[in-house]
Amino acid sequence: MDAVNLLATTLGVGFAAGLRLYATVLGLGLAIRFNLLHLPDAMKGLDVLAHPAVLIAAGVAYVIEFVSDKVPWVDSLWDSVHTIIRPVGAALLAATAFATLEPATRMVLTILCGGVALSAHASKAATRLAVNQSPEPFSNIALSMVGDFAAPFMLWLTATHPLVTLGVVITFLVIFVWIVRKIIGVLRRGISRLTQHFSPGAPGDTSAR
């Protein structure tokens, strides 16, 4: 596997795991077990996902996540718990997949996979939290269904069109960084205004009177 495909696969799996970790593990495991996915030599470590015990555990966790993700506010609670679990799970997938690579390369890919998973998770969690402000549950369920579709689609895209996957994930990361910078800018301006308002001698401050 060449470097570009290796990078694309890492980012694609990380993105899918950031949205739906258990669906990603289950999907990969089933695809490997039923010979729908033939792993390159560099990723043979993922054969462990086809073990029955792993499939059962991932299947049970996936069902719980599928139901929880359809209930307003329960989904946000689930996301908060998985703020660590999804990125760490994605990093473990990468570390397992690339166990045969030399340590420095494996470490870089593991960090990238976990980082992309964290970015995807943060975007999903923030979006669902915003939608939960609406009293009607239908938009929440619709977004959840999009996530249910997006994770397996991303795995399929990664396996069949790695270069397209690379473009999609890089585009997402650029947008994500741009949004984060905007949010940080808004927070800084808000904090600056609050600091000026409550500083001694500022208009509205009565401490010196």
C-alpha positions as CSV (number, residue, x, y, z in Angstrom):
1,M,0.0,0.0,0.0
2,D,1.5,3.3,-1.1
3,A,1.7,6.3,1.3
4,V,-1.3,8.2,-0.2
5,N,-3.6,5.2,0.1
6,L,-2.3,4.5,3.6
7,L,-3.1,8.1,4.6
8,A,-6.5,8.1,3.0
9,T,-7.4,4.8,4.7
10,T,-6.3,6.2,8.0
11,L,-8.3,9.4,7.7
12,G,-11.4,7.6,6.4
13,V,-11.5,5.1,9.2
14,G,-10.9,7.8,11.7
15,F,-13.7,9.9,10.3
16,A,-16.1,7.0,10.4
17,A,-15.1,6.0,13.9
18,G,-15.6,9.6,15.1
19,L,-19.2,9.4,13.9
20,R,-20.1,5.8,14.9
21,L,-17.3,3.9,16.5
22,Y,-19.2,0.7,17.1
23,A,-20.8,0.7,13.6
24,T,-17.3,1.1,12.2
25,V,-15.9,-1.8,14.2
26,L,-18.9,-4.0,13.4
27,G,-18.9,-3.0,9.7
28,L,-15.2,-3.7,9.3
29,G,-15.5,-7.0,11.2
30,L,-18.4,-8.3,9.1
31,A,-16.8,-7.3,5.9
32,I,-13.6,-9.1,6.8
33,R,-15.4,-12.2,8.1
34,F,-17.5,-12.6,4.9
35,N,-14.6,-11.8,2.6
36,L,-16.2,-8.6,1.4
37,L,-13.1,-6.7,2.3
38,H,-9.6,-8.0,1.5
39,L,-7.0,-6.2,3.7
40,P,-3.6,-5.3,2.3
41,D,-0.6,-6.8,4.1
42,A,0.0,-3.5,5.9
43,M,-3.4,-3.8,7.6
44,K,-3.6,-7.5,8.4
45,G,-3.9,-6.6,12.1
46,L,-7.5,-5.7,11.6
47,D,-8.3,-9.4,11.0
48,V,-9.0,-9.6,14.8
49,L,-12.2,-7.6,14.2
50,A,-13.7,-10.7,12.5
51,H,-13.5,-12.7,15.7
52,P,-17.0,-13.7,17.0
53,A,-16.4,-12.1,20.4
54,V,-15.5,-8.8,18.9
55,L,-18.5,-8.9,16.5
56,I,-20.9,-9.7,19.4
57,A,-19.5,-6.9,21.6
58,A,-19.5,-4.4,18.7
59,G,-23.1,-5.5,17.7
60,V,-24.5,-5.0,21.2
61,A,-22.8,-1.6,21.6
62,Y,-24.0,-0.6,18.2
63,V,-27.7,-1.4,19.0
64,I,-27.4,0.6,22.3
65,E,-25.9,3.5,20.4
66,F,-28.4,3.3,17.6
67,V,-31.3,3.6,20.1
68,S,-29.6,6.2,22.4
69,D,-28.8,8.4,19.4
70,K,-32.5,8.8,18.5
71,V,-33.6,10.3,21.9
72,P,-33.1,14.0,22.4
73,W,-30.6,14.9,25.2
74,V,-29.8,11.2,25.7
75,D,-27.8,11.5,22.5
76,S,-25.9,14.5,23.9
77,L,-25.2,12.6,27.1
78,W,-24.0,9.6,25.0
79,D,-21.8,11.9,23.0
80,S,-20.2,13.5,26.1
81,V,-19.3,10.0,27.4
82,H,-17.8,9.2,24.0
83,T,-15.6,12.3,23.7
84,I,-12.7,10.2,24.9
85,I,-13.9,6.7,23.8
86,R,-14.3,7.5,20.1
87,P,-10.9,9.1,19.5
88,V,-9.2,6.5,21.6
89,G,-11.1,3.7,19.8
90,A,-10.1,5.1,16.5
91,A,-6.4,5.4,17.6
92,L,-6.5,1.7,18.7
93,L,-7.9,0.7,15.4
94,A,-5.0,2.4,13.6
95,A,-2.5,1.0,16.0
96,T,-3.9,-2.5,15.5
97,A,-4.2,-2.1,11.7
98,F,-0.6,-0.9,11.3
99,A,1.1,-3.1,13.8
100,T,3.5,-4.4,11.3
101,L,4.8,-1.0,10.2
102,E,7.8,0.7,11.7
103,P,7.1,2.5,15.0
104,A,7.4,6.1,13.8
105,T,5.0,5.6,10.9
106,R,2.6,3.7,13.1
107,M,2.6,6.4,15.7
108,V,2.0,9.1,13.1
109,L,-1.0,7.2,11.6
110,T,-2.4,6.5,15.0
111,I,-2.3,10.1,16.0
112,L,-3.9,11.2,12.7
113,C,-6.7,8.6,13.0
114,G,-7.5,9.7,16.6
115,G,-7.3,13.4,15.7
116,V,-9.7,13.0,12.8
117,A,-12.0,11.0,14.9
118,L,-12.0,13.7,17.6
119,S,-12.8,16.4,15.0
120,A,-15.7,14.3,13.5
121,H,-17.0,13.6,17.0
122,A,-16.8,17.2,18.1
123,S,-18.7,18.3,15.0
124,K,-21.4,15.7,15.5
125,A,-21.8,16.4,19.2
126,A,-22.0,20.2,18.7
127,T,-24.6,19.8,15.9
128,R,-26.8,17.4,17.9
129,L,-26.6,19.7,21.0
130,A,-27.7,22.6,18.9
131,V,-30.6,20.7,17.4
132,N,-31.7,19.5,20.8
133,Q,-32.7,23.0,21.6
134,S,-35.7,22.5,19.3
135,P,-38.8,21.1,21.0
136,E,-39.7,18.7,18.1
137,P,-37.8,15.4,17.9
138,F,-38.0,14.8,14.2
139,S,-34.9,16.9,13.2
140,N,-32.9,15.0,15.8
141,I,-34.0,11.6,14.5
142,A,-33.3,12.7,10.9
143,L,-29.7,13.8,11.8
144,S,-29.2,10.5,13.6
145,M,-30.3,8.6,10.5
146,V,-27.8,10.7,8.5
147,G,-25.0,9.6,10.9
148,D,-26.2,5.9,10.7
149,F,-25.8,6.2,6.9
150,A,-22.6,8.3,6.9
151,A,-20.3,5.9,8.8
152,P,-20.8,2.8,6.6
153,F,-20.8,5.0,3.5
154,M,-17.4,6.4,4.6
155,L,-16.1,2.9,5.1
156,W,-17.2,1.9,1.6
157,L,-15.8,5.1,0.1
158,T,-12.5,4.4,1.9
159,A,-12.3,0.9,0.6
160,T,-13.2,1.7,-3.0
161,H,-12.2,5.3,-3.6
162,P,-9.3,6.2,-1.2
163,L,-8.4,9.4,-3.1
164,V,-11.9,10.7,-3.0
165,T,-12.0,9.9,0.7
166,L,-8.8,11.8,1.2
167,G,-10.3,14.9,-0.5
168,V,-13.5,14.6,1.5
169,V,-11.7,14.4,4.9
170,I,-9.2,17.1,4.1
171,T,-12.1,19.4,3.1
172,F,-13.9,18.6,6.3
173,L,-10.8,19.4,8.4
174,V,-10.3,22.7,6.6
175,I,-13.9,23.7,7.3
176,F,-13.6,22.4,10.9
177,V,-10.5,24.5,11.6
178,W,-12.2,27.6,10.0
179,I,-15.3,27.2,12.3
180,V,-13.2,26.6,15.4
181,R,-11.2,29.8,14.6
182,K,-14.4,31.7,14.2
183,I,-15.8,30.4,17.5
184,I,-12.5,31.2,19.3
185,G,-12.7,34.7,17.9
186,V,-16.2,35.2,19.1
187,L,-15.3,33.9,22.6
188,R,-12.3,36.2,22.8
189,R,-14.4,39.2,21.9
190,G,-17.0,38.3,24.4
191,I,-14.4,37.8,27.2
192,S,-12.7,41.1,26.2
193,R,-16.1,43.0,26.5
194,L,-16.8,41.4,29.9
195,T,-13.3,42.3,31.1
196,Q,-13.7,45.9,30.0
197,H,-17.2,46.1,31.5
198,F,-16.2,44.9,34.9
199,S,-12.7,46.5,35.1
200,P,-12.3,49.3,37.6
201,G,-13.3,52.7,36.2
202,A,-15.3,51.1,33.3
203,P,-18.8,52.5,32.6
204,G,-21.3,50.8,34.8
205,D,-18.7,49.9,37.4
206,T,-19.8,51.2,40.8
207,S,-17.0,49.9,43.0
208,A,-15.1,53.3,42.9
209,R,-18.2,55.3,43.9
